Amino acid sequence: MTDSYALGTFSEAGGSRWPGLVKDGKVIPLADFLPEAPADLGTAFADWPVWGERIDKAASKLPAKGWCVEADLVAHLPYKPENLFCAGANYRKHVIDLIADQSPRNGESTDKEERRKAAAAMMDRRAAEGKPFVFVGVRSAIAGPDEPLVVPYDHTEPDWELEMAVVIGKSARRVPKEAALGHVAGYTIANDITARELVARPDVPQMGMDWMACKGAPGFKVLGPYITPARFVPDPQKLHIRLSLNDKVMQDEGTNDMIFDTAKIISFISNYVQLHPGDVILTGSPSGNGTHYGRFLRDGDVMKGEIDGLVGAQVVRCVAEQPRSAG
């Protein structure tokens, strides 16, 4: 068996949910090897300096019996964080593609390659002189991959955004970049679904982007299935993100393409807010979104998200929302 493991929330045959450790395709309840373990992962991550050490110590002597086959279980949302932060426009190639693929705005060249070159220069300046762009996610939009993604009937351009997400393990306030990764408990897979047609508000362009409307629908923030402890991820900038839509690879990029790395994002957020244990930060999505392909999510689609170096794959099935009948 490998040394690495991850944590998740499981059930079997519609039974009660329980936190467990997943390793090499098998799962064991935390309570089976750590009797005093909390009944849910939210409690564990809220006091991660204590529980992380206890789980890790107990995991060094796992029992031979009591394991379940991973495929026989349902993996739910690991836990629902109180606070969710999202870094936007944080992959160089992704932002360049968005600018090049969109219709030219006032003063922009109509030549796509010229817009691409201008966007590349803009991203280089941003990386050298700028700072991350972070917005707050809607908690009611958080869901696990075990739930179908309900595509709203009135959304015309629902798009995928696979991301690496960070789980905070220690309180952080005004943390320098050099110390930021020491506040991380673990990493997980996230898909930040976005309705592209709702991003802009033509009626009030001076107010910027409408993050509530374009990213706030139920299930638009998919987390999980598992959380891989930080000690198994020595460098979050050396991972690889891959999303397949109906078995066709759409996103395929390394985290080294981030404009602002993970430590910088954590440090930046902590300068403005108090980060608490259990808070989750989405670090941005690489190139290969639906806007690039002119293809958006629809009924029957299946997305599979993987991040090399993290345990597990996130499989999300899409179903169409049925409009409510009048009366």
VOSEVO-980677 format. One record per residue (C-alpha): residue number from 1; residue in one letter; chain; y, z, x. Coordinates in Angstrom, 3 decimals. Last residue first. Example, Ala and Ser with C-alpha at 12.3 -4.5 7.8 and 13.67 -1.06 7.14 Angstrom:
[2,'s','A',[-1.060,7.140,13.670]];
[1,'a','A',[-4.500,7.800,12.300]];
//
This chain:
[327,'g','A',[27.997,-10.880,-49.782]];
[326,'a','A',[28.332,-13.863,-47.505]];
[325,'s','A',[25.172,-14.417,-45.481]];
[324,'r','A',[25.140,-12.943,-42.024]];
[323,'p','A',[24.801,-15.530,-39.299]];
[322,'q','A',[21.421,-15.454,-37.514]];
[321,'e','A',[21.617,-14.537,-33.852]];
[320,'a','A',[19.633,-16.899,-31.653]];
[319,'v','A',[16.940,-15.502,-29.381]];
[318,'c','A',[16.930,-15.394,-25.599]];
[317,'r','A',[14.152,-13.918,-23.454]];
[316,'v','A',[15.020,-11.926,-20.330]];
[315,'v','A',[12.698,-11.425,-17.349]];
[314,'q','A',[14.000,-9.201,-14.547]];
[313,'a','A',[11.688,-9.155,-11.542]];
[312,'g','A',[10.398,-6.130,-9.654]];
[311,'v','A',[11.135,-4.252,-6.436]];
[310,'l','A',[14.284,-5.148,-4.516]];
[309,'g','A',[14.182,-6.808,-1.094]];
[308,'d','A',[14.409,-10.346,-2.443]];
[307,'i','A',[16.446,-10.217,-5.621]];
[306,'e','A',[14.793,-11.736,-8.669]];
[305,'g','A',[15.991,-12.859,-12.074]];
[304,'k','A',[13.879,-14.716,-14.602]];
[303,'m','A',[15.647,-16.221,-17.599]];
[302,'v','A',[13.772,-17.467,-20.659]];
[301,'d','A',[15.466,-19.761,-23.177]];
[300,'g','A',[14.105,-19.827,-26.727]];
[299,'d','A',[17.454,-19.871,-28.527]];
[298,'r','A',[20.313,-20.998,-26.329]];
[297,'l','A',[22.025,-20.236,-23.046]];
[296,'f','A',[24.486,-22.728,-21.575]];
[295,'r','A',[24.180,-25.989,-19.671]];
[294,'g','A',[27.110,-27.929,-18.181]];
[293,'y','A',[25.452,-27.463,-14.794]];
[292,'h','A',[28.338,-25.768,-13.021]];
[291,'t','A',[29.438,-23.914,-16.151]];
[290,'g','A',[25.881,-22.646,-16.536]];
[289,'n','A',[26.130,-20.630,-13.334]];
[288,'g','A',[24.787,-21.790,-9.991]];
[287,'s','A',[27.031,-19.988,-7.532]];
[286,'p','A',[26.688,-16.288,-6.824]];
[285,'s','A',[27.404,-13.360,-9.148]];
[284,'g','A',[29.453,-10.251,-8.460]];
[283,'t','A',[28.851,-6.701,-7.224]];
[282,'l','A',[27.865,-4.911,-10.425]];
[281,'i','A',[28.598,-1.191,-10.017]];
[280,'v','A',[26.624,1.539,-11.789]];
[279,'d','A',[27.592,5.195,-12.263]];
[278,'g','A',[24.645,7.580,-11.956]];
[277,'p','A',[26.402,10.015,-9.650]];
[276,'h','A',[30.123,9.907,-10.447]];
[275,'l','A',[32.860,7.631,-9.154]];
[274,'q','A',[36.362,9.020,-9.602]];
[273,'v','A',[38.809,6.191,-10.093]];
[272,'y','A',[41.446,4.198,-8.211]];
[271,'n','A',[40.601,4.588,-4.523]];
[270,'s','A',[36.916,4.951,-5.433]];
[269,'i','A',[36.896,1.389,-6.759]];
[268,'f','A',[38.073,-0.023,-3.425]];
[267,'s','A',[35.593,2.021,-1.383]];
[266,'i','A',[32.700,0.880,-3.548]];
[265,'i','A',[33.817,-2.757,-3.356]];
[264,'k','A',[34.309,-2.614,0.425]];
[263,'a','A',[30.843,-1.132,0.939]];
[262,'t','A',[29.236,-3.879,-1.149]];
[261,'d','A',[30.896,-6.739,0.704]];
[260,'f','A',[34.068,-8.532,-0.316]];
[259,'i','A',[33.896,-12.336,-0.394]];
[258,'m','A',[30.161,-12.163,-1.006]];
[257,'d','A',[28.233,-15.072,0.531]];
[256,'n','A',[26.111,-12.604,2.578]];
[255,'t','A',[24.467,-11.682,-0.722]];
[254,'g','A',[22.317,-14.773,-0.273]];
[253,'e','A',[22.147,-17.558,-2.838]];
[252,'d','A',[19.780,-19.296,-5.246]];
[251,'q','A',[21.099,-19.582,-8.806]];
[250,'m','A',[19.684,-22.277,-11.094]];
[249,'v','A',[15.967,-22.390,-10.240]];
[248,'k','A',[14.016,-24.093,-13.035]];
[247,'d','A',[11.191,-21.995,-14.528]];
[246,'n','A',[12.808,-21.882,-18.015]];
[245,'l','A',[16.032,-20.734,-16.376]];
[244,'s','A',[15.418,-19.330,-12.908]];
[243,'l','A',[17.724,-16.891,-11.159]];
[242,'r','A',[17.526,-16.079,-7.447]];
[241,'i','A',[19.492,-13.603,-5.369]];
[240,'h','A',[18.751,-13.046,-1.669]];
[239,'l','A',[19.366,-9.851,0.273]];
[238,'k','A',[20.981,-9.386,3.695]];
[237,'q','A',[24.342,-8.018,2.562]];
[236,'p','A',[22.655,-4.958,1.009]];
[235,'d','A',[21.577,-3.848,4.516]];
[234,'p','A',[18.933,-1.138,4.985]];
[233,'v','A',[17.525,-1.504,1.468]];
[232,'f','A',[14.458,0.757,1.320]];
[231,'r','A',[16.591,3.860,1.895]];
[230,'a','A',[18.746,2.827,-1.048]];
[229,'p','A',[16.071,3.604,-3.625]];
[228,'t','A',[14.926,0.563,-5.651]];
[227,'i','A',[15.886,0.865,-9.318]];
[226,'y','A',[13.652,-0.956,-11.766]];
[225,'p','A',[13.762,-3.300,-14.773]];
[224,'g','A',[16.649,-3.382,-14.522]];
[223,'l','A',[20.048,-3.856,-16.105]];
[222,'v','A',[21.197,-6.463,-18.660]];
[221,'k','A',[24.899,-6.352,-19.546]];
[220,'f','A',[25.387,-8.847,-22.399]];
[219,'g','A',[22.890,-6.985,-24.598]];
[218,'p','A',[25.343,-6.268,-27.408]];
[217,'a','A',[28.481,-8.433,-27.027]];
[216,'g','A',[31.148,-7.262,-24.576]];
[215,'k','A',[31.421,-9.973,-21.940]];
[214,'c','A',[33.688,-12.709,-23.347]];
[213,'a','A',[35.497,-10.680,-25.985]];
[212,'m','A',[36.025,-7.503,-23.987]];
[211,'w','A',[36.913,-9.306,-20.750]];
[210,'d','A',[39.782,-11.264,-22.319]];
[209,'m','A',[41.424,-12.791,-19.240]];
[208,'g','A',[45.129,-12.662,-18.480]];
[207,'m','A',[47.812,-11.090,-20.680]];
[206,'q','A',[50.402,-13.800,-19.920]];
[205,'p','A',[48.160,-16.355,-21.604]];
[204,'v','A',[48.674,-14.700,-25.007]];
[203,'d','A',[47.609,-17.301,-27.608]];
[202,'p','A',[45.650,-19.299,-25.043]];
[201,'r','A',[43.410,-16.277,-24.389]];
[200,'a','A',[40.968,-17.227,-21.624]];
[199,'v','A',[37.459,-15.824,-21.173]];
[198,'l','A',[36.252,-16.656,-24.686]];
[197,'e','A',[34.925,-20.163,-23.990]];
[196,'r','A',[32.956,-18.828,-21.046]];
[195,'a','A',[30.887,-16.355,-23.057]];
[194,'t','A',[29.623,-14.248,-20.165]];
[193,'i','A',[26.273,-12.545,-19.550]];
[192,'d','A',[26.319,-10.078,-16.654]];
[191,'n','A',[22.703,-10.085,-15.490]];
[190,'a','A',[21.823,-7.092,-13.333]];
[189,'i','A',[19.085,-6.297,-10.816]];
[188,'t','A',[18.904,-2.843,-9.224]];
[187,'y','A',[19.988,-0.926,-6.155]];
[186,'g','A',[19.740,2.688,-5.118]];
[185,'a','A',[21.343,6.071,-4.567]];
[184,'v','A',[24.532,4.805,-2.904]];
[183,'h','A',[27.125,7.277,-1.619]];
[182,'g','A',[26.212,6.735,2.041]];
[181,'l','A',[27.051,3.077,1.495]];
[180,'a','A',[30.732,4.024,1.266]];
[179,'a','A',[31.135,5.837,4.592]];
[178,'e','A',[32.574,2.978,6.678]];
[177,'k','A',[34.482,1.646,3.670]];
[176,'p','A',[36.473,4.856,3.431]];
[175,'v','A',[35.875,6.962,0.299]];
[174,'r','A',[38.919,7.696,-1.811]];
[173,'r','A',[36.806,9.492,-4.446]];
[172,'a','A',[33.025,9.299,-4.503]];
[171,'s','A',[30.507,11.576,-6.168]];
[170,'k','A',[27.025,11.011,-4.795]];
[169,'g','A',[24.168,8.756,-5.917]];
[168,'i','A',[25.954,5.651,-7.192]];
[167,'v','A',[23.647,2.914,-8.454]];
[166,'v','A',[24.606,-0.508,-7.091]];
[165,'a','A',[23.963,-3.783,-8.889]];
[164,'m','A',[22.908,-7.116,-7.403]];
[163,'e','A',[23.940,-9.906,-9.716]];
[162,'l','A',[22.660,-12.669,-11.979]];
[161,'e','A',[25.442,-14.277,-13.984]];
[160,'w','A',[24.212,-16.237,-17.016]];
[159,'d','A',[26.397,-18.143,-19.459]];
[158,'p','A',[27.045,-18.080,-23.209]];
[157,'e','A',[29.135,-21.189,-23.958]];
[156,'t','A',[29.367,-21.734,-27.735]];
[155,'h','A',[29.500,-18.165,-29.029]];
[154,'d','A',[29.703,-17.918,-32.846]];
[153,'y','A',[25.960,-17.508,-33.414]];
[152,'p','A',[25.788,-14.706,-30.863]];
[151,'v','A',[22.866,-15.109,-28.418]];
[150,'v','A',[20.610,-12.073,-28.911]];
[149,'l','A',[19.076,-11.257,-25.542]];
[148,'p','A',[15.603,-9.991,-26.343]];
[147,'e','A',[15.005,-6.358,-25.334]];
[146,'d','A',[12.544,-5.497,-22.562]];
[145,'p','A',[15.106,-6.649,-20.010]];
[144,'g','A',[17.125,-3.482,-20.588]];
[143,'a','A',[20.437,-3.249,-22.373]];
[142,'i','A',[24.084,-2.410,-21.696]];
[141,'a','A',[26.618,-4.001,-24.071]];
[140,'s','A',[27.415,-0.663,-25.758]];
[139,'r','A',[28.668,0.623,-22.398]];
[138,'v','A',[31.376,-2.036,-22.159]];
[137,'g','A',[32.022,-2.973,-18.551]];
[136,'v','A',[35.153,-2.017,-16.600]];
[135,'f','A',[36.909,-4.597,-14.428]];
[134,'v','A',[37.072,-5.128,-10.667]];
[133,'f','A',[38.905,-7.713,-8.564]];
[132,'p','A',[38.339,-7.048,-4.881]];
[131,'k','A',[41.199,-7.164,-2.351]];
[130,'g','A',[43.128,-9.864,-0.567]];
[129,'e','A',[44.220,-10.670,2.984]];
[128,'a','A',[41.291,-12.100,4.922]];
[127,'a','A',[38.821,-12.662,2.088]];
[126,'r','A',[41.593,-13.924,-0.192]];
[125,'r','A',[42.909,-16.310,2.442]];
[124,'d','A',[39.433,-17.773,2.947]];
[123,'m','A',[38.996,-18.006,-0.815]];
[122,'m','A',[42.241,-19.969,-1.192]];
[121,'a','A',[41.234,-22.376,1.580]];
[120,'a','A',[37.959,-23.009,-0.220]];
[119,'a','A',[39.793,-23.528,-3.517]];
[118,'a','A',[42.076,-26.132,-1.954]];
[117,'k','A',[39.082,-27.958,-0.521]];
[116,'r','A',[37.316,-27.901,-3.901]];
[115,'r','A',[40.429,-29.088,-5.721]];
[114,'e','A',[40.621,-32.017,-3.310]];
[113,'e','A',[36.961,-32.758,-3.929]];
[112,'k','A',[37.497,-32.794,-7.694]];
[111,'d','A',[40.435,-35.231,-7.618]];
[110,'t','A',[42.711,-34.524,-10.583]];
[109,'s','A',[44.908,-32.481,-8.282]];
[108,'e','A',[46.404,-29.311,-9.670]];
[107,'g','A',[50.048,-29.109,-10.771]];
[106,'n','A',[49.307,-27.812,-14.253]];
[105,'r','A',[45.577,-27.176,-14.598]];
[104,'p','A',[42.774,-29.558,-13.695]];
[103,'s','A',[39.680,-29.250,-15.934]];
[102,'q','A',[37.109,-26.828,-14.557]];
[101,'d','A',[34.371,-27.826,-12.131]];
[100,'a','A',[36.376,-27.482,-8.902]];
[99,'i','A',[37.744,-24.037,-9.758]];
[98,'l','A',[34.385,-22.708,-10.924]];
[97,'d','A',[32.572,-24.255,-7.949]];
[96,'i','A',[34.991,-22.658,-5.468]];
[95,'v','A',[34.534,-19.321,-7.218]];
[94,'h','A',[30.744,-19.518,-6.956]];
[93,'k','A',[30.833,-20.728,-3.341]];
[92,'r','A',[32.829,-17.680,-2.227]];
[91,'y','A',[31.031,-15.029,-4.234]];
[90,'n','A',[33.208,-12.184,-5.555]];
[89,'a','A',[34.887,-13.695,-8.605]];
[88,'g','A',[34.532,-10.468,-10.591]];
[87,'a','A',[33.317,-7.065,-9.489]];
[86,'c','A',[31.968,-5.104,-12.448]];
[85,'f','A',[32.113,-1.362,-13.099]];
[84,'l','A',[29.845,0.508,-15.492]];
[83,'n','A',[30.347,4.160,-16.400]];
[82,'e','A',[28.119,6.411,-18.499]];
[81,'p','A',[24.955,4.820,-17.212]];
[80,'k','A',[22.085,4.035,-19.581]];
[79,'y','A',[18.692,4.665,-17.980]];
[78,'p','A',[15.883,2.522,-16.526]];
[77,'l','A',[16.264,0.023,-19.408]];
[76,'h','A',[12.651,-0.437,-20.432]];
[75,'a','A',[9.513,-1.509,-18.576]];
[74,'v','A',[6.666,-2.060,-21.044]];
[73,'l','A',[3.254,-1.335,-19.556]];
[72,'d','A',[0.025,-3.271,-19.046]];
[71,'a','A',[1.566,-5.505,-16.367]];
[70,'e','A',[2.307,-2.471,-14.186]];
[69,'v','A',[-1.341,-1.389,-14.130]];
[68,'c','A',[-1.432,2.360,-14.616]];
[67,'w','A',[-2.043,5.021,-11.953]];
[66,'g','A',[-3.397,8.490,-12.715]];
[65,'k','A',[-5.716,8.805,-9.741]];
[64,'a','A',[-5.229,8.375,-5.988]];
[63,'p','A',[-2.464,10.961,-5.864]];
[62,'l','A',[0.803,10.245,-4.044]];
[61,'k','A',[1.470,12.197,-0.875]];
[60,'s','A',[4.624,10.618,0.588]];
[59,'a','A',[5.911,10.186,-2.966]];
[58,'a','A',[6.346,13.963,-3.256]];
[57,'k','A',[8.898,13.962,-0.422]];
[56,'d','A',[10.705,10.942,-1.833]];
[55,'i','A',[10.811,12.420,-5.324]];
[54,'r','A',[12.174,15.733,-4.038]];
[53,'e','A',[14.780,14.066,-1.816]];
[52,'g','A',[16.020,11.795,-4.574]];
[51,'w','A',[15.994,14.680,-7.018]];
[50,'v','A',[18.401,16.865,-5.054]];
[49,'p','A',[20.885,14.334,-3.690]];
[48,'w','A',[20.378,12.398,-6.961]];
[47,'d','A',[21.784,14.939,-9.394]];
[46,'a','A',[23.024,12.544,-12.096]];
[45,'f','A',[20.398,10.097,-10.820]];
[44,'a','A',[17.541,12.360,-11.887]];
[43,'t','A',[19.071,13.216,-15.253]];
[42,'g','A',[19.516,9.539,-16.079]];
[41,'l','A',[15.963,8.926,-14.904]];
[40,'d','A',[14.463,10.844,-17.833]];
[39,'a','A',[12.151,13.818,-18.371]];
[38,'p','A',[13.209,15.495,-15.146]];
[37,'a','A',[10.547,16.123,-12.479]];
[36,'e','A',[9.113,19.657,-12.285]];
[35,'p','A',[5.514,18.416,-12.233]];
[34,'l','A',[6.100,15.996,-9.326]];
[33,'f','A',[2.914,13.959,-8.840]];
[32,'d','A',[1.894,13.390,-12.452]];
[31,'a','A',[5.374,14.211,-13.791]];
[30,'l','A',[6.790,11.122,-12.116]];
[29,'p','A',[4.433,8.950,-14.161]];
[28,'i','A',[2.418,6.480,-12.016]];
[27,'v','A',[2.840,2.722,-11.957]];
[26,'k','A',[0.924,-0.067,-10.231]];
[25,'g','A',[1.948,-3.531,-9.071]];
[24,'d','A',[2.362,-2.558,-5.422]];
[23,'k','A',[4.502,0.479,-6.231]];
[22,'v','A',[6.185,1.632,-9.405]];
[21,'l','A',[7.251,5.256,-9.876]];
[20,'g','A',[7.640,6.534,-13.409]];
[19,'p','A',[10.029,7.893,-15.974]];
[18,'w','A',[8.593,8.305,-19.486]];
[17,'r','A',[8.970,6.620,-22.851]];
[16,'s','A',[6.942,7.545,-25.908]];
[15,'g','A',[4.340,5.159,-27.283]];
[14,'g','A',[4.710,1.575,-28.443]];
[13,'a','A',[1.460,0.500,-26.769]];
[12,'e','A',[2.554,1.776,-23.369]];
[11,'s','A',[5.915,3.094,-22.258]];
[10,'f','A',[7.991,2.932,-19.110]];
[9,'t','A',[11.253,3.954,-17.468]];
[8,'g','A',[11.681,2.832,-13.880]];
[7,'l','A',[11.739,3.916,-10.262]];
[6,'a','A',[11.046,1.817,-7.194]];
[5,'y','A',[8.685,1.911,-4.241]];
[4,'s','A',[8.646,0.991,-0.575]];
[3,'d','A',[5.943,2.162,1.845]];
[2,'t','A',[3.554,-0.679,1.158]];
[1,'m','A',[0.000,0.000,0.000]];
//
